[in-house]
Amino acid sequence: MVAGMVSMTELRRRLTDPRIRRRLDSDPDMAESIETLATMAALKPIEGEYLLAWV
């Protein structure tokens, strides 16, 4: 497994890109997480920008 980090701005861009979204929706492992990721991406920070990190 690879660790990483992405800004919420980039996550929003990727989730709204039709080509990327089709790939995510077609992957059974990712399809379960799409709704959660979309909810997270909709959050508006009070200050600065939120980052999504995984390990």
N, CA, C and O of each residue as an XYZ file, in Angstrom:
220
protein
N       0.843     -1.180      0.000
C       0.000      0.000      0.000
C       0.882      1.235      0.000
O       1.956      1.244      0.602
N       0.424      2.274     -0.678
C       1.183      3.510     -0.817
C       0.519      4.608      0.006
O      -0.702      4.761     -0.023
N       1.326      5.369      0.737
C       0.813      6.508      1.489
C       0.754      7.715      0.564
O       1.497      7.789     -0.415
N      -0.121      8.653      0.871
C      -0.203      9.837      0.039
C      -1.063     10.921      0.652
O      -1.608     10.773      1.746
N      -1.169     12.027     -0.092
C      -1.951     13.160      0.371
C      -2.445     13.910     -0.864
O      -1.740     14.003     -1.869
N      -3.655     14.441     -0.778
C      -4.224     15.231     -1.872
C      -5.069     16.343     -1.246
O      -5.725     16.140     -0.225
N      -5.041     17.516     -1.874
C      -5.862     18.621     -1.376
C      -7.325     18.359     -1.745
O      -7.615     17.611     -2.679
N      -8.227     18.977     -1.010
C      -9.651     18.819     -1.304
C      -9.987     19.433     -2.662
O     -10.890     18.953     -3.347
N      -9.280     20.478     -3.056
C      -9.499     21.068     -4.379
C      -9.196     20.041     -5.462
O      -9.959     19.890     -6.416
N      -8.081     19.338     -5.310
C      -7.712     18.312     -6.282
C      -8.688     17.136     -6.233
O      -9.046     16.587     -7.275
N      -9.118     16.750     -5.040
C     -10.086     15.657     -4.912
C     -11.388     16.027     -5.623
O     -11.957     15.205     -6.339
N     -11.861     17.263     -5.428
C     -13.083     17.709     -6.114
C     -12.900     17.649     -7.627
O     -13.789     17.193     -8.345
N     -11.752     18.108     -8.109
C     -11.492     18.087     -9.549
C     -11.521     16.666    -10.085
O     -12.103     16.406    -11.138
N     -10.897     15.749     -9.365
C     -10.853     14.357     -9.821
C     -12.227     13.703     -9.785
O     -12.573     12.936    -10.683
N     -13.010     14.001     -8.755
C     -14.342     13.394     -8.653
C     -15.308     13.929     -9.699
O     -16.297     13.269    -10.017
N     -15.039     15.108    -10.236
C     -15.927     15.664    -11.255
C     -15.402     15.437    -12.673
O     -16.078     15.785    -13.642
N     -14.224     14.867    -12.805
C     -13.684     14.535    -14.129
C     -14.380     13.261    -14.601
O     -14.222     12.216    -13.968
N     -15.149     13.314    -15.698
C     -15.926     12.151    -16.140
C     -15.077     10.897    -16.385
O     -15.506      9.789    -16.064
N     -13.892     11.066    -16.943
C     -13.048      9.906    -17.228
C     -12.576      9.226    -15.937
O     -12.604      8.001    -15.824
N     -12.145     10.034    -14.972
C     -11.703      9.481    -13.689
C     -12.884      8.879    -12.947
O     -12.770      7.801    -12.362
N     -14.009      9.565    -12.969
C     -15.195      9.077    -12.248
C     -15.663      7.723    -12.779
O     -16.053      6.854    -11.998
N     -15.626      7.536    -14.107
C     -16.014      6.237    -14.679
C     -15.102      5.126    -14.164
O     -15.564      4.036    -13.829
N     -13.798      5.416    -14.106
C     -12.857      4.408    -13.606
C     -13.131      4.087    -12.143
O     -13.112      2.922    -11.747
N     -13.385      5.112    -11.342
C     -13.673      4.889     -9.924
C     -14.965      4.094     -9.745
O     -15.016      3.158     -8.947
N     -15.995      4.462    -10.482
C     -17.286      3.779    -10.372
C     -17.209      2.328    -10.826
O     -17.970      1.489    -10.343
N     -16.299      2.021    -11.749
C     -16.200      0.647    -12.252
C     -15.341     -0.246    -11.358
O     -15.322     -1.464    -11.536
N     -14.639      0.342    -10.411
C     -13.792     -0.433     -9.488
C     -14.605     -0.753     -8.235
O     -14.927      0.156     -7.469
N     -14.947     -2.033     -8.005
C     -15.783     -2.385     -6.849
C     -15.189     -1.945     -5.510
O     -15.932     -1.605     -4.590
N     -13.866     -1.947     -5.391
C     -13.240     -1.530     -4.135
C     -13.390     -0.029     -3.911
O     -13.525      0.410     -2.770
N     -13.368      0.757     -4.972
C     -13.497      2.208     -4.852
C     -14.953      2.650     -4.843
O     -15.290      3.651     -4.211
N     -15.804      1.932     -5.523
C     -17.207      2.329     -5.641
C     -17.844      2.549     -4.271
O     -18.682      3.437     -4.113
N     -17.457      1.754     -3.289
C     -18.011      1.890     -1.939
C     -17.584      3.197     -1.281
O     -18.301      3.720     -0.428
N     -16.441      3.723     -1.661
C     -15.886      4.919     -1.017
C     -16.266      6.226     -1.697
O     -16.056      7.296     -1.126
N     -16.817      6.165     -2.898
C     -17.086      7.375     -3.675
C     -17.998      8.346     -2.926
O     -17.723      9.546     -2.894
N     -19.064      7.850     -2.332
C     -20.006      8.728     -1.628
C     -19.319      9.440     -0.464
O     -19.530     10.634     -0.255
N     -18.501      8.715      0.291
C     -17.772      9.313      1.410
C     -16.783     10.356      0.913
O     -16.683     11.439      1.490
N     -16.050     10.040     -0.152
C     -15.094     10.999     -0.713
C     -15.798     12.253     -1.218
O     -15.302     13.362     -1.020
N     -16.943     12.091     -1.865
C     -17.697     13.238     -2.373
C     -18.181     14.119     -1.215
O     -18.157     15.345     -1.321
N     -18.615     13.507     -0.124
C     -19.047     14.268      1.052
C     -17.872     15.036      1.643
O     -18.004     16.210      1.989
N     -16.734     14.382      1.758
C     -15.537     15.041      2.285
C     -15.118     16.204      1.384
O     -14.749     17.271      1.875
N     -15.174     15.999      0.083
C     -14.749     17.033     -0.869
C     -15.654     18.255     -0.811
O     -15.231     19.352     -1.176
N     -16.889     18.084     -0.361
C     -17.834     19.194     -0.294
C     -17.605     20.094      0.921
O     -18.171     21.185      0.994
N     -16.787     19.654      1.870
C     -16.521     20.457      3.060
C     -15.775     21.730      2.688
O     -14.850     21.704      1.876
N     -16.177     22.824      3.275
C     -15.528     24.107      3.037
C     -14.710     24.470      4.277
O     -15.272     24.594      5.365
N     -13.403     24.640      4.134
C     -12.573     24.971      5.290
C     -12.834     26.392      5.789
O     -13.192     27.279      5.014
N     -12.651     26.588      7.067
C     -12.778     27.916      7.662
C     -11.562     28.749      7.260
O     -11.670     29.942      6.975
N     -10.426     28.101      7.245
C      -9.180     28.792      6.926
C      -8.243     27.809      6.228
O      -8.165     26.649      6.631
N      -7.545     28.240      5.209
C      -6.618     27.355      4.513
C      -7.364     26.337      3.659
O      -8.432     26.616      3.115
N      -6.777     25.163      3.558
C      -7.408     24.097      2.770
C      -7.230     22.771      3.484
O      -6.181     22.507      4.072
N      -8.278     21.926      3.428
C      -8.189     20.591      3.989
C      -7.378     19.704      3.063
O      -7.366     19.891      1.846
N      -6.698     18.731      3.666
C      -5.953     17.732      2.915
C      -6.463     16.361      3.302
O      -6.784     16.114      4.465
N      -6.538     15.476      2.336
C      -6.901     14.085      2.583
C      -5.597     13.286      2.541
O      -4.878     13.325      1.543
N      -5.298     12.574      3.606
C      -4.071     11.778      3.671
C      -4.448     10.331      3.952
O      -5.435     10.065      4.638
N      -3.670      9.406      3.427
C      -3.896      7.993      3.675
C      -2.543      7.302      3.856
O      -1.513      7.746      3.349
N      -2.592      6.213      4.590
C      -1.377      5.399      4.812
C      -1.661      3.965      4.522
O      -0.773      3.122      4.648
